[in-house]
Amino acid sequence: MPIKITDGKDNLGFRTITNTLPDSCVSICLASVLALQPAIAEEGGSGHYMPGSMSSFIDGIPGDPVFVVRGQVVTYDGTVAINRSIPIAGQAVANASAESVAVALTLLWAPEWDLGDKWSYAMTATIPWVDIKVSGDVMSAGGGPTLRIEDEAKAIGDIVLIPLMLKYKLSPDLSIDTRLAFYAPTGEYTVGALANTGKNFWTVEPTVGLMYFGLKNGREASIYFGADFNSKNDDTDYKSGTQVHIDATFAQHFPLWKGLAGAGLSAFYYKQVSGDSGSGATFGDFKARATGIGPALSFARKAGDADVVAEFKWLKEFNNKNRLEGDTLWFKIVGKF
């Protein structure tokens, strides 16, 4: 893990869609890929929840037995307000900034289990690889001068397991999906390092989604509600509070180039509802808040025997509190076999 120090105070259901509107929804979900976000630990006001990882039709649960492969690339560039400190990996860091690029592979399996006409089940596993750069002003040992530290890490992030994914079809256009995700502390983590690819604690995340996709009008309205419950980071004796979040996408889909294109808006709201605790929580409750909105574009068509869907999303954050504020870019591509 390379570290650079400088003197000074310089101020981070997959739908089977053809060129006509579909008759059924077959979509996949990746629960919040928390390991993909900049590795400012939960102490920094962010956790495993990653805005945009689950917010549209491409993230839905399949309605039929299927095997799905999903790749995604997500970048983040954010900063904290000038002269604002946040706790990172056991130390107070002022004027922090972060840049990250993460690549993840998700494998989803929906078995041929007979749950009736309305219910369907699936499970997924996601493995991320993260390249993260973080810089910030840190007080030197013994109360000496403030140093500007730059740190970088490249390694596997925290693996996401979703053993329980259930979809209930209310109508051909409307469905409810529920899931239970577990984020395992498999990423790299070192106390005192600004850049880490893991969080060093477990997170349990139940999520409920309501998905509307008009088969005749091509309109989409997808809304996901989730909560994150975190275990303690034993290395820093820091237990982050519970977070709740809402992700939504509203889009219009239309035939294009022998496939189906979509254009709309995606947004999220995140809030920490209980305070941080433990001897390492020297900042007190340190509750975080964030909001973001931006365009969402998608395209789906046949590629040989496979159905392929791609999505691009840009989320611009604003009105954040006790965490980084910046821009997230997502690119997702899904293949159904």
N, C-alpha and C positions, 0 to 999 in steps of 0.2 A: 504494500500500500504506500505509494509515494506521497510525501508530505513536503510542502514548500512553505517556509516561514519568511516573512519580510517585516521590517520595522515600519511603524506608522499607524495611522488611524483611518485608512481608506474606508470610505463609505461603500437568494432561490425559493311460433315454432319455426330457428332457421326455416325460412319458408321455401318450399319448392316453387319457384316463380318462373314463368315463361314470359313471352311477350304479351300474353293476356293475363288478366288478374287471376290469381290462384283460386283453386277450389278448396284448398286445405292449407293449414299452417304447420310447417315443420321447421322449427327454429331451435337454436342452441343458446345456452347461457354460460357466460363466464362470470362467476360471482366476483365481487370487487377484488381486483388483483392488487392487493395492497402492496405486495412486494415490488410492484412496478413504479411506485411513486418515489420521489427523491427520499433518500434514506436519512432524513431528519427524523430521529427516533420519535416515538409517541410522546416523549417528554417535550418535543418541539412543537406540540400542538397538532400533530398529524399522526395518523395510525395506519392500519392496513387498508382502510377504505380509500379507493381511488376513483375520483369523479369520472364518469363516462365509461367505466368498465362494464356497466350493466344498465342500459337505459333505452334500448330500442328493439325493434323486431328481430334484429340479428342475434340478440342475446336471449331469445325465448327458448323455452323447453320444447323438445320435439314432440309431435303428436303421434308419431309412428316409430316402430323399431328401426334403428339407424345407427351407423357409426359416423362420427363427425370429427374432422381435424380442423383446428382453428389456429391460425397464426396471428400475432398482433405485434405492432411496434408502437411504443408510446414515448413521447419526449416531453420534458417539462423544463421550464426556465422560470425561476421565481426568486424574489427577494423579500426580506423583512424590512419594515419601516426603519428609516435611519434612527440610530440611537436607541433602538428597541432590542432588548436581549431576550433570547429564548434558551431553555436548557437542552443541550444536545449531548447525549452519551456521557452524562455525569459532569458537565461543565457548562457555565453560562457563556453564551456566544452572542455578541452584538453585531448588528448590520450583516446578518447572514445572507448568503445567496447560494443557489444550487442550480446545477444543470444536470439532467440525466437523460439517458437513452436506454430503453429496456426492450428486450425481445422475449416473447413468451410463446410457448406451445401448449395448447389445450387439447386433450383427447376426451371425447364424450361418447358414452355408450348408452343407448336406449334399448334394453332387452325385449324380447318377445314375450312379455308377461301379459296375461289376460286380466286387465283391471276394469273391464267394461268399456262402453263406448265413449264415456266422458273423461276418464282418468288416463294418464300416462306417466311413466316414471323414467328417470335417467340419472346418471352419475358422471362426474367429471374429475379430472386432475389437471393442474396447470403447473408448469415448471418455467420460471422466469430467469433470464440472465440480465444483469443490471450493470451499466457503466455510469457512475455517479461522480460528480465533482462538486465539492462544497467549500466555501470560503467564509471566514468570519473573523471578527476581532475578539481575541481571547487574552485575558489577564495572565501574565507570566507568573511562574511560581514565586511565592514569597511576597506577592503584592507589587511586583516590578512593573515595567512599562507594558502597555497593551501591544500585542503583536497581531499582525494580520496573517492568518494561517490559511493555506490552501491544501486541500486533501482530496484524494481520488481513490476510488475502489472499483474493481471489476471482478464480479463473481456471480455465482448462483444466488438468487434471492429466496424469499420465503415461499415455500410450495403451498398451493391452495388445493384443498380436497373438498369436494362437495358430494358426499355419499347419498344425500337425500334431495331429490328434485321431483316435485309432483306438480302436474298440470291438470287443471279442471276446466273443461270446455263448457262455457255457459251457452254459447251459440257458435255458428260457423265463423262469426266475426270477432267474438269476445271470449277471452279466457282469463283465468286466474292462475298464476304460478307461484309456488312456494318452494323455498330451498333453505338448506342449512349448510353453511360453509365453515371450514376450519382452516386457519392460517397457521402453519407450523414454522417455528423459528429455525429454519434450515440455512438462512443466509449468513454471510460473514458479519460479525459484530465484535468490535473492540472498544472497551471503555476508554474515553478520551479522544477517540478518533471522530473527526467531523463527518467523514464519509463512511457509511456502512451500507451493505446491500441487504441486511436483515434487520429486524426489529428487536430480536432477542426476547420475545414473549409470544404467547398464543393468543389468538383471537377467535371467538365464536360469533358468527354473523347470521342470524335468521333474516330472511327477506321475503316480502310478499309483493307480487307485481300484478297489475291489471293492464291487459294488453288488448287494444282494439285495432283491427286491421280490416277495413272495408273491402270485401272481395269484389264489389261492383264499383265503388267510388274511388278506391285506392288510397283512402285517407288512413293515417296512422296516428294513434294516441297511446303511448306507452308510459306508464308511471310505476316506479319501483320504490317501495318503502323498506328501509333496513335499519338495523341497530347493531353496534359492535360492542361486545363484552370482552375485556382484555384481562389477561393474567398479569402477574407482576414481573417486571424485569429484575431478576435476582441480582444481576451484576451491579445495578445502581440503586436497588431497593426503591423502585419507582413503579407505582401502579397507576396507569392512566384511567381516567374516568370513562364512562359509557358515552358513545356518540350515536346520534341518529342522523339519517340522511334520506333525502328524496331526490331521485333522478327521473327526468321525463324527456320524451321526444315527441314532437308533433311534426308530421311530414306529409307530403303529397307524393304518391307514386304514380308513374305513367310509363307506357311502353316506349322503348328507345333502343335502336340498334339490335333488334331481335331479342331484347331482354326487358328488364323492368328497372327504371331509374327512380330515385327518390331524392327529394330536397326538402329541408325543413330546419327546425331549430331544436337544439338540445340544451337542457339546463339542469342545474343541481343546487341543492341547499344542504349544508352540513352544519351541525351544531353539537357541541359537547354538553351533555345535560347533567353530568355529575363530575365533581372535581377530582383532580389527581390526589394521590395519597402516598405515604411511605416516607422514610427519612430522606430519600433523594429528591422529594418534591419540594425543594426549597423556595420555589416561586409561588407556593400555595396551590389553590384550585387550578389555576392556569387554564380555564375553559377556552376552547377555540370555536371559531365560527368562520364559514366561508360560503361564498355564492359565486356562481359562474353561469355563463350563457354563450352560445355560439352556433355556427351553422353545422348541419349534418347532411352529408351526401352519401348515397348508396347506389349500387348497381348489382343486378342479379341476372344470371342467364345460365344456360346449359353449357358444359364444357365436356364433350364426349358423353360418358355415362354418368358423370357427376354433376351435381347442382352446385354452383359457386356464387357466393355473395360477398361483396366487398363494401366497406364503409370507411369514410373519412370524417373526422370530427375535430373541431377546434373549440375549446372551452376557455374563454377569457374570464379570469377571476376578478372580483371586486368586493369591497367592503369586508375583507378578511380581518380576523382578529386572532392574535397569538399564534400565527403560523405564517408560512410563506404565502406570497401572493404573486401569481404569474399566469402563464399560458400552458395549457396542455393540448398536445396534438395526438390524435389516435388514428391508426390505420389498422383495420381488422379485415381478415380474409378467411372465409369459411368454406370448406368443402364437405359435401354430404355424399356418403357412399352407401 
